[in-house]
Amino acid sequence: MSAGEWLPSVVTREMLKVYQDSGMIPRRGCRAPSPGEEQPAPQEGERVLLLSHIDRGFSLPPHPFLLDFLAFTGSQLHHIVPNTITLLASFFTLCEGFIGIEPHWHLFRSIYTIRPQKVKKSGEDGSMEVNHLCGGLFIARKQGTQYFPSSLPDSVRNWQNSWFYCKVDEGTRTLPPYSDVRLTDSQGWNPRLTNAEKETVLPLIREIVRLKKNGLDAMDLIAAYVTRRIQPLQARTRGMWTYTGLIDEMRYNNSEMTTEEFEHRMKVITSVTCAVQMSGRVHPLDHRHPPTLVCSE
């Protein structure tokens, strides 16, 4: 099996029920692939989801920023590597949970570059490079950027075998219909920020520097959304800075997270098995501790 291709799904009905019982995927409309399916073939109204992405912060319905990102890059969910899902979820958590703003496109562009991931293919004309079908897009921190160094593993093994189907409400804005077409055009993914756009980002960068000096790090961003049971890449009616506690509707369920569950989830996402903490030195914003930064869009 070539790198970046679909693998036969290992997802079962029993596995989906665990995620449904937790609240991370819808109770209705989800189904495991049929025996013998080697790659996705969704029915009308279905989309292809991946448990690897659910584990890292994606749930239906999709966040508008994520849908804008998919439209901007011409990508689909399976084009995005799992670590990039984690980085996006962490960025959303930084914006909403620590700065107190909606995910900010210009800030994102000032921090990250969007890159294609390619593999060599042999053909009649010799070998050529094509984008991975699965995982043909990833984001990387720009050199010299005042941001948090990644603490993620280099790659996630066999994530292409975690796919399943889920019905969506096509009467609302949602994921695009599944396509097995590879990403081909990465031109235009990284336009330069204008001077005006840079000006809007400066106070946000200063706030990130302040948060870093106070002890906030990349693991804290992941821990914040994991412990709060919030899927950052899921659409919400309110920002994380208004979080009210265990009964908050932003949570996918209202049970308090145990240390054992937290450590398991952090290991799945980061591969770190020790020294992970449910709460860092910088506490996330909530309804009792609202944002103080004032900035323009």
Secondary structure, DSSP 8 states (H G I E B T S, - for coil): --TTS-------HHHHHHHHHHTSS-SSSEE---TT--S----TTEEEEEHHHHHTT--SSB-HHHHHHHHHHT--GGGB-HHHHHHHHHHHHIIIIII-S---HHHHHHHEEEEE-EEEEEETTEEEEEE-SSS-EEEEE-TT-SS----S-S--TTGGG-EEEEE--TTSS-------------TTSS----HHHHHHHHHHHHHHHHHHHTT--HHHHHHHHHHTT--TTB--SS-GGG--STT-TTSS--S---HHHHHHHHHHHH---SS--SS-SS---BTTB--------
